[in-house]
Amino acid sequence: MAKIGLSAALEQFHPTELIEHCKLAECYGFEGVMAADHFQPWVPAQGHNAYAYSWMGALGMVTKGDFGPGVTCPSFRTHPAVIANAAATLAAMFPGRFWLGLGSGELLNENVVGGEWPEPLIRFEMLQEATELMQKLLSGKSIRYRGRYFQMNKVQLWTLPEEPLPIYVAATGPQTLKWAGKTCDGLITPGANHDKLRGILDSFAAGAKEAGKDPARMPKLLQLHVSWAETDEEAMQSAMVEWPNGGMNFPKQDVRSPEDFAAMARLVRPENFKGRVLISSNLDEHRAHLQGFLDLGFDKIYVHNVGRNQEAWIRAFGEHILPKLT
């Protein structure tokens, strides 16, 4: 069976309810969880913002699969040393199961601390520096750090996993992809058309090869949003109400608040989801959709059904789709 995990939308569901979804998904053959690290929902209708690291500790106690944040920004809300501490604790508690997903951030989640929101190149430089700091700290050595964006007095992590903690980077642009391939352990990227994803995988592989690494041995994770329901009309209604951000075909990193997204959502039309979120009641369409991404070379796909019908969706995919994937 191909490896399909659950993308857990902490911005959409109460954390206790979401734990039950993950337990049910594991019973139906889903393997692992990608947890959204959001301080705010995309739109007010989603209605939640549970803290991912508290939630992942609870998740690890009641499930058996892998899990990690998809993704944490180590540059604004929280100092990278604190994120390294939290990640090392989870990796020590759940050996071989926890991975750390990192990205350059979105204003929606990072503006809670105020301050300047820099341009993309600066955010990328901050991600590079934060990742270097965390990698040094996760080595277990006593270090100090003096960078352009981050400083850390001499300190070490005392509670560490026995095996190195894998760090995966969320990336879509060529520069970030090549850097991720060179310096990190794996890739996270969102669903897109196949041509774009081939380019993403090629850029990541090129960076890995430059560093003397084998890209075939580096995990490549895909986060995929779909909308399934008993009828096409219900599936479309779920997308329009619950996940209008999926129909916004523009960069979202600079949008400040759920209310701003809600205002933009009034412009979203059903056709805007095409090529971005598969909206269908047909399980064969969903199976072919997932298989296509696996055939591109992704090792694992974490799927989020955007509707509130989580239990029905988990059962339908677990019974009719997962066993047929190769």
Residue pairs with C-beta under 8 A, 6 or more apart in sequence:
1 29
1 322
1 323
1 325
2 290
2 291
2 294
2 301
2 322
2 325
2 326
3 31
3 32
3 299
3 300
3 301
4 29
4 30
4 31
4 290
4 300
4 301
4 302
4 303
4 317
4 322
4 325
5 30
5 31
5 32
5 33
5 34
5 65
5 66
5 300
5 301
5 302
5 303
6 21
6 22
6 25
6 30
6 32
6 33
6 34
6 302
6 303
6 304
6 314
7 33
7 34
7 36
7 70
7 223
7 224
7 225
7 302
7 303
7 304
8 18
8 21
8 22
8 33
8 34
8 35
8 36
8 59
8 304
9 18
9 36
9 46
9 304
9 306
10 18
10 35
10 36
10 37
10 38
10 48
10 49
10 50
10 52
10 55
11 36
11 38
11 40
11 41
11 42
11 46
11 48
11 49
12 41
12 46
12 47
12 48
12 242
12 306
13 21
13 48
13 310
14 48
14 50
15 48
15 50
15 54
15 55
15 58
18 50
18 55
19 55
19 58
19 59
19 62
21 310
21 311
21 314
22 33
22 59
22 62
22 63
23 62
23 63
24 311
24 314
24 315
25 33
25 314
25 318
26 63
26 64
26 65
27 318
28 314
28 315
28 317
28 318
28 319
28 322
29 318
29 322
29 323
30 65
30 314
30 317
30 318
30 322
31 65
31 66
31 300
32 65
32 66
32 67
32 300
32 302
33 59
33 63
33 65
33 66
33 67
33 302
34 67
34 68
34 69
34 70
34 101
34 188
34 221
34 223
34 302
35 52
35 55
35 56
35 59
35 67
35 68
35 69
35 70
36 52
36 69
36 70
37 52
37 53
37 69
37 70
37 71
37 72
37 73
37 109
38 49
38 52
38 108
38 109
39 49
39 77
39 108
39 109
39 110
39 112
40 49
40 108
40 109
40 112
40 257
40 258
41 47
41 48
41 49
41 258
42 108
42 243
42 244
42 245
42 258
42 261
43 244
43 245
43 258
43 261
43 262
43 265
44 258
44 259
44 262
45 241
45 242
45 262
46 242
46 243
46 258
52 69
52 72
53 69
53 86
53 90
56 67
56 68
56 69
56 90
56 98
57 90
57 93
59 67
60 67
60 90
60 93
60 94
60 97
60 98
64 97
65 97
66 96
66 97
66 98
66 99
67 94
67 97
67 98
67 99
68 98
68 99
68 100
68 101
68 168
69 100
69 101
70 101
70 170
70 188
70 221
70 223
70 302
71 101
71 102
71 103
71 168
71 169
71 170
71 188
72 78
72 83
72 100
72 101
72 102
72 103
73 102
73 103
73 104
73 105
73 106
73 109
73 110
73 127
74 80
74 83
74 102
74 127
74 130
74 131
74 134
75 104
75 105
75 110
75 123
75 126
75 127
75 130
75 149
76 105
76 110
76 113
76 115
77 109
77 110
77 112
77 113
79 150
79 152
80 130
80 131
80 133
80 134
80 137
80 150
81 133
81 134
81 137
81 152
81 155
83 100
83 130
83 134
84 133
84 134
84 137
84 138
84 157
85 157
87 98
87 100
87 134
87 138
87 165
88 138
88 157
88 159
88 160
88 161
88 165
89 159
90 98
91 98
91 100
91 160
91 161
91 163
91 165
92 159
92 160
92 161
92 162
95 161
95 162
95 163
96 163
98 161
98 165
99 165
99 166
99 167
99 168
99 185
99 186
99 219
100 134
100 165
100 166
100 167
100 168
101 167
101 168
101 169
101 170
101 188
101 221
102 127
102 130
102 131
102 167
102 168
102 169
102 170
102 184
103 127
103 169
103 170
103 171
103 188
104 120
104 123
104 124
104 126
104 127
104 170
104 176
104 253
105 123
105 127
105 253
106 252
106 253
106 255
107 117
107 253
107 254
107 255
107 256
108 252
108 255
108 256
108 257
108 258
108 261
110 117
111 117
111 256
117 254
118 126
120 253
123 253
124 175
124 176
125 148
125 149
126 149
126 150
127 169
127 176
128 179
128 183
129 147
129 148
129 149
129 150
130 149
130 150
131 167
131 169
131 183
131 184
132 147
132 183
133 145
133 147
133 150
133 152
134 167
135 167
135 183
136 143
136 145
137 143
137 152
137 155
137 156
137 157
138 157
138 160
138 164
138 165
140 156
140 157
140 160
141 156
142 154
142 155
142 156
143 152
143 154
143 155
143 156
144 152
144 153
144 154
144 155
145 151
145 152
166 185
166 186
166 219
167 184
167 185
167 186
168 184
168 185
168 186
168 187
168 188
168 219
168 221
169 176
169 179
169 180
169 184
169 186
169 187
169 188
170 188
170 189
170 190
171 177
171 180
171 187
171 188
171 189
171 200
171 204
172 189
172 190
172 192
172 200
174 199
174 203
177 187
177 200
177 203
177 204
177 207
178 203
178 204
178 206
178 207
178 210
179 207
180 187
180 204
180 207
181 187
181 203
181 204
181 205
181 206
181 207
181 208
181 209
181 210
181 211
181 213
181 215
181 218
182 207
182 208
182 210
182 211
182 213
183 211
185 218
185 219
186 218
186 219
186 220
186 221
187 200
187 201
187 204
187 218
187 219
187 220
187 221
188 221
188 222
188 223
189 197
189 200
189 220
189 221
189 222
189 223
190 222
190 223
190 224
191 197
191 222
191 223
191 224
191 225
191 276
191 293
192 200
192 275
192 276
193 275
194 292
194 296
197 222
197 293
197 296
198 296
201 220
201 296
201 297
204 215
204 218
204 220
205 215
208 214
208 215
208 218
209 215
219 299
219 300
220 297
220 298
220 299
220 300
221 298
221 299
221 300
221 301
221 302
222 293
222 298
222 300
222 301
222 302
223 301
223 302
223 304
224 290
224 293
224 301
224 302
224 303
224 304
225 243
225 246
225 276
225 277
225 303
225 304
225 306
226 277
226 278
226 279
226 286
226 289
226 303
226 304
226 305
226 306
227 235
227 236
227 238
227 239
227 243
227 273
227 277
227 278
227 279
227 280
227 305
227 306
227 307
228 235
228 280
228 281
228 283
228 286
228 305
228 307
228 309
228 313
228 316
228 317
229 235
229 237
229 238
229 281
229 307
229 309
229 313
230 281
230 312
231 281
232 279
232 280
232 281
234 281
234 307
234 309
235 279
235 280
235 281
235 307
236 270
236 279
238 306
238 307
238 308
238 309
239 246
239 247
239 270
239 273
239 277
239 279
239 306
239 307
240 247
240 268
240 270
242 306
242 307
242 308
243 277
243 306
244 261
244 264
244 265
244 268
245 252
245 261
245 265
246 273
246 276
246 277
246 306
247 268
247 269
247 270
247 272
247 273
247 276
247 277
248 261
248 264
248 265
248 268
248 272
249 272
249 276
252 261
255 261
255 264
270 279
273 279
277 306
278 285
278 286
278 289
280 286
283 316
283 317
283 320
283 321
286 317
286 321
287 320
287 321
287 324
287 325
290 301
290 303
290 321
290 325
291 325
291 326
293 301
294 301
294 325
294 326
303 317
305 313
305 317
307 313
